[in-house]
Amino acid sequence: MPESVVTLFESLVGAEPPHDVPVLFDTACVMGGSIAGLLAARVLSDRARQVVIVEPDDTSAEAESRSGVPQDQQVHTLLPAGRLWIERWLPGVSQEAQDRGASLVGPDKQFVGYDDIRQAPDGLDHQFLAVGRPLLETLVRARVTALPNVSVLWAQATGLRYGDGAVVGVRFAGPGNGDQGERAEGDLAADFVVDAMGRSSRLSNWLRQDGYDQPRLERLESPVNYATALFERPVKFPELEVATALQLFTPQYPSGGVSVAAANAIEEQQWLVMLMGYGDSRPGRTIDEFRAHCAALPAIFSDITRGGVTREVVTYRQADSRRRHFAEAGRLPARLVSVGDAVASFNPIYGQGMSSAALHASCLASYLDSSTDLDTAATEFFRLQQVVVDAAWAVSAGGDAARIDAENGTEVPEEVRQQRRVMEQIAGAALVDADVSRAFNNVSYMLRHPGTLFDPELLEKAAATSEGAAAK
Ligand SMILES: Cc1cc2nc3c(=O)[nH]c(=O)nc-3n(C[C@H](O)[C@H](O)[C@H](O)COP(=O)(O)OP(=O)(O)OC[C@H]3O[C@@H](n4cnc5c(N)ncnc54)[C@H](O)[C@@H]3O)c2cc1C
């Protein structure tokens, strides 16, 4: 892993939002008003006279699930890195979430169990935000749309308009500006456009139809089945706010069907509890099935799901992890970028999506503040963003590919086999050794680049620890 990529990643992670940046645009348009789009709009609000977010869902309701984000009823944990970055752009959001009943969870209130072993404490003060996804989005939206130059156009983006090799406008159709029922079609002139339309974004198709390069789509088929339910959280659990149980070295917990379970103490004194299975393993549709699975997990999950049910089981299936290689595309229009799940959406179990979106916002700020020519394609932005996507992809898709190959008995090149063996040693050693656990968690929580795991001292320690465990 080249040192420069690690350094670049770390500089993005450490970057503070710049002050007093010049206004570059008259109108910037963000297509998609979810987490990635809202954070991009926050960045653009410093650099455009006005920012218009085009969003087809009516987002006026507080903290409610909506059809444009079909995954929003599932567990969403904001990783320590994502929380820090969102805070940098929108200071105070975590406190506001806590004031609304969400939990900011430090190591003292976490249970992390791998293969029934409780992970060694890493000595770091990592904090997760345990909050319902709709509430988090509401809080982020309230702050972004309170900015005087940001507005929301209630409409669906339907295509782009171009002039002189650059995007110059966004076509839209929809209710328009808040008048329910009345459909409007139109064209918004914009001198910078962001695609934040999520994993089903149509941008690639539009580009192909409009004579530009369609970014290569890479897919890793790794179906995941989520089931999430809500339970009352009796006050008798003050000592625990996040519980995670993962099968690391064997495919499933004994009940069959569940490979990962997570419980987050969220607003309204509730436990948001998720069970996940790979492939054809479905973790249940009814509360009885859900509780039966929990009985085979570490005991804490039976305790957590004993309370009254405040929302029945909601399921969600995602067929693949996918990324679009914009940095490779030869011919793209200028003044156009893509962020969030529209560029890469991972196996959600790694919890990387919102943190990645926050870091894409930092890439956007860095690109806009350093670019000398906005009238050519935003290749520099996509290269910078690729560093972030590669880092997240290496962790989640890398782990999935190893699992799938092992399940199918696929022959892999010796170099890949060796890399995977090393990763297994690190993951195994992280269960018992605080130094390895710290390095491993920093990468899993997206605070550091995966390249930092290939430190010779750390590798030696991981190898010695796993040899020691094997000898017992
Ligand atoms: C089951 C599951 C669990 C997850 N758990 C976690 C987790 O624990 N932690 C984490 O960080 N991430 C998690 N994620 C990922 C997370 O949901 C996303 O990364 C996050 O929502 C940011 O995505 P986004 O804003 O790019 O896209 P989305 O949230 O998918 O939003 C896309 C937006 O685009 C809008 N849109 C669509 N079409 C158009 C159009 N034509 N014009 C204009 N707007 C349009 C939609 O209405 C929507 O508002 C999970 C994902 C899944 C599927």
PDBQT file of the ligand as one rigid body, heavy atoms in Angstrom, charges set to zero:
ROOT
HETATM    1  C1  LIG A 501     -29.608  -2.182   5.661  1.00  0.00    +0.000 C 
HETATM    2  C2  LIG A 501     -28.648  -1.019   5.714  1.00  0.00    +0.000 A 
HETATM    3  C3  LIG A 501     -28.036  -0.683   6.906  1.00  0.00    +0.000 A 
HETATM    4  C4  LIG A 501     -27.105   0.357   6.943  1.00  0.00    +0.000 A 
HETATM    5  N1  LIG A 501     -26.463   0.625   8.110  1.00  0.00    +0.000 NA
HETATM    6  C5  LIG A 501     -25.574   1.624   8.164  1.00  0.00    +0.000 A 
HETATM    7  C6  LIG A 501     -24.891   1.932   9.373  1.00  0.00    +0.000 A 
HETATM    8  O1  LIG A 501     -25.037   1.248  10.402  1.00  0.00    +0.000 OA
HETATM    9  N2  LIG A 501     -24.013   2.987   9.369  1.00  0.00    +0.000 N 
HETATM   10  C7  LIG A 501     -23.806   3.741   8.243  1.00  0.00    +0.000 A 
HETATM   11  O2  LIG A 501     -23.021   4.686   8.293  1.00  0.00    +0.000 OA
HETATM   12  N3  LIG A 501     -24.440   3.474   7.086  1.00  0.00    +0.000 NA
HETATM   13  C8  LIG A 501     -25.295   2.439   7.009  1.00  0.00    +0.000 A 
HETATM   14  N4  LIG A 501     -25.937   2.172   5.824  1.00  0.00    +0.000 N 
HETATM   15  C9  LIG A 501     -25.663   3.016   4.641  1.00  0.00    +0.000 C 
HETATM   16  C10 LIG A 501     -26.504   4.303   4.689  1.00  0.00    +0.000 C 
HETATM   17  O3  LIG A 501     -27.874   3.999   4.644  1.00  0.00    +0.000 OA
HETATM   18  C11 LIG A 501     -26.147   5.248   3.548  1.00  0.00    +0.000 C 
HETATM   19  O4  LIG A 501     -24.766   5.247   3.329  1.00  0.00    +0.000 OA
HETATM   20  C12 LIG A 501     -26.603   6.661   3.880  1.00  0.00    +0.000 C 
HETATM   21  O5  LIG A 501     -28.004   6.710   3.874  1.00  0.00    +0.000 OA
HETATM   22  C13 LIG A 501     -26.087   7.747   2.943  1.00  0.00    +0.000 C 
HETATM   23  O6  LIG A 501     -26.530   7.477   1.697  1.00  0.00    +0.000 OA
HETATM   24  P1  LIG A 501     -26.834   8.561   0.566  1.00  0.00    +0.000 P 
HETATM   25  O7  LIG A 501     -27.209   9.875   1.145  1.00  0.00    +0.000 OA
HETATM   26  O8  LIG A 501     -25.717   8.502  -0.381  1.00  0.00    +0.000 OA
HETATM   27  O9  LIG A 501     -28.089   7.874  -0.139  1.00  0.00    +0.000 OA
HETATM   28  P2  LIG A 501     -29.524   7.539   0.422  1.00  0.00    +0.000 P 
HETATM   29  O10 LIG A 501     -29.585   7.698   1.893  1.00  0.00    +0.000 OA
HETATM   30  O11 LIG A 501     -29.914   6.222  -0.133  1.00  0.00    +0.000 OA
HETATM   31  O12 LIG A 501     -30.431   8.669  -0.208  1.00  0.00    +0.000 OA
HETATM   32  C14 LIG A 501     -30.600   8.878  -1.585  1.00  0.00    +0.000 C 
HETATM   33  C15 LIG A 501     -31.458  10.120  -1.746  1.00  0.00    +0.000 C 
HETATM   34  O13 LIG A 501     -31.608  10.423  -3.127  1.00  0.00    +0.000 OA
HETATM   35  C16 LIG A 501     -32.959  10.740  -3.393  1.00  0.00    +0.000 C 
HETATM   36  N5  LIG A 501     -33.220  10.498  -4.813  1.00  0.00    +0.000 N 
HETATM   37  C17 LIG A 501     -33.368   9.304  -5.449  1.00  0.00    +0.000 A 
HETATM   38  N6  LIG A 501     -33.619   9.511  -6.761  1.00  0.00    +0.000 NA
HETATM   39  C18 LIG A 501     -33.593  10.859  -6.963  1.00  0.00    +0.000 A 
HETATM   40  C19 LIG A 501     -33.801  11.694  -8.094  1.00  0.00    +0.000 A 
HETATM   41  N7  LIG A 501     -34.059  11.187  -9.311  1.00  0.00    +0.000 N 
HETATM   42  N8  LIG A 501     -33.720  13.036  -7.925  1.00  0.00    +0.000 NA
HETATM   43  C20 LIG A 501     -33.430  13.569  -6.709  1.00  0.00    +0.000 A 
HETATM   44  N9  LIG A 501     -33.252  12.826  -5.607  1.00  0.00    +0.000 NA
HETATM   45  C21 LIG A 501     -33.331  11.481  -5.727  1.00  0.00    +0.000 A 
HETATM   46  C22 LIG A 501     -33.733   9.824  -2.435  1.00  0.00    +0.000 C 
HETATM   47  O14 LIG A 501     -35.062  10.237  -2.235  1.00  0.00    +0.000 OA
HETATM   48  C23 LIG A 501     -32.871   9.958  -1.180  1.00  0.00    +0.000 C 
HETATM   49  O15 LIG A 501     -33.212  11.093  -0.439  1.00  0.00    +0.000 OA
HETATM   50  C24 LIG A 501     -26.828   1.101   5.764  1.00  0.00    +0.000 A 
HETATM   51  C25 LIG A 501     -27.457   0.764   4.563  1.00  0.00    +0.000 A 
HETATM   52  C26 LIG A 501     -28.330  -0.296   4.535  1.00  0.00    +0.000 A 
HETATM   53  C27 LIG A 501     -28.943  -0.692   3.214  1.00  0.00    +0.000 C 
ENDROOT
TORSDOF 0
